[in-house]
Amino acid sequence: MKVWYTIWRLFLFQPWTILLMLMLDVCAWLTYSALAFVPKLAFDALLGKEPAVLHIYIVAGVLALVELSRIFFQFWDNTFWNIVDYTTRSLLQRNLLQRILELPAMRAIP
């Protein structure tokens, strides 16, 4: 069996879980990208370059909110990854053992 076909069959086994995991990965990546703008906001607020009133506590709150959302996304992504990983491993091990035992001239090990 080809690798791409095996991956496709595993995807079809749990499509919603894998799509949800992909969505969580994208959201976690976006929170990493949002972290790049927080130092710019902080330094603009400290240097007075920002025309709007932006207090340093607001910048700290934004930083805390972004970090909490990143932790949330990574926690659920890791949870779903464990589900997919264990299910995939057990399916592959079961199918591999079944194929080995079906081969001619092989006998089951007690």
Secondary structure, 3 states (H helix, E strand, C coil): CCHHHHHHHHHHHCHHHHHHHHHHHHHHHHHHHHCCHHHHHHHHHHHCCCCCCCCHHHHHHHHHHHHHHHHHHHHHHHHHHHHHHHHHHHHHHHHHHHHHHHCCCCCCCC
